[in-house]
Amino acid sequence: MVQIQKDSITGYKDGTVSYSLLRKASQGKTLAIMFPGYGYTAQGPLFHYSTGIFLNRGEDVLHLNYSYQSPFYESFSDKELDDALKRDVRHVIDTVLSAHSYEHFYLIGKSLGTIALAAELGRTAFLDAKIVWLTPLLKRDDVFEGMYTSKKRGLCIIGDSDPCYDQERFEKLSENPFLERVLINGADHSLEDSEDPVGSVDVLKDVMMNIKRF
């Protein structure tokens, strides 16, 4: 039986940011934190099935349920949205870690979420965290530099049909011995094959197998 604790914090400029803490019967020693994308929520297939992987191993999962597509953020500039994302994520994690004690961490970010993930790499609690970068924003310097310089064990999964894919930067990431790279032919920004729905299921299975063994 999965227990779900739902709560929220008052975020940047008094916005409301919700989050969910999922666990089996008792608190685990490991927490997997999921940083979703702009329109790809923690309920999307990539997060839904990876959540199951962690819960079945007896590990807790934190879903960050920010929603920067809501009318509240319509007037925000790109910089303000960046600031909101980073501050909101930091506040939620601070709140959860002040109430619960964990020994190990996984950080799983997709797209927009990789901005916040990169900003959290320096947190002391995450010294030995394992990092999963799903469709990272490789063309953003802060995300790329976070991936390139991180000495944490990392896994990067991206498709070559993703507009955020940058071949030169992806190849340069091979210089980081702590980072494993997986390039999926034909996969788009949702890690799906837009020309083949059945093939998309195969891609999803491949991504989940990589996360499970990681």
Secondary structure as UniProt FT lines:
FT   STRAND          3..10
FT   HELIX           12..14
FT   STRAND          16..23
FT   STRAND          30..35
FT   TURN            42..43
FT   HELIX           45..56
FT   TURN            57..58
FT   STRAND          60..65
FT   TURN            68..69
FT   HELIX           71..73
FT   TURN            74..75
FT   HELIX           78..99
FT   STRAND          104..110
FT   TURN            111..112
FT   HELIX           113..120
FT   TURN            121..122
FT   HELIX           124..126
FT   TURN            127..128
FT   STRAND          130..134
FT   TURN            138..139
FT   HELIX           141..149
FT   STRAND          154..159
FT   TURN            160..161
FT   TURN            163..164
FT   HELIX           167..172
FT   HELIX           173..175
FT   TURN            177..178
FT   STRAND          179..184
FT   TURN            185..186
FT   TURN            189..190
FT   TURN            194..195
FT   HELIX           197..213
//
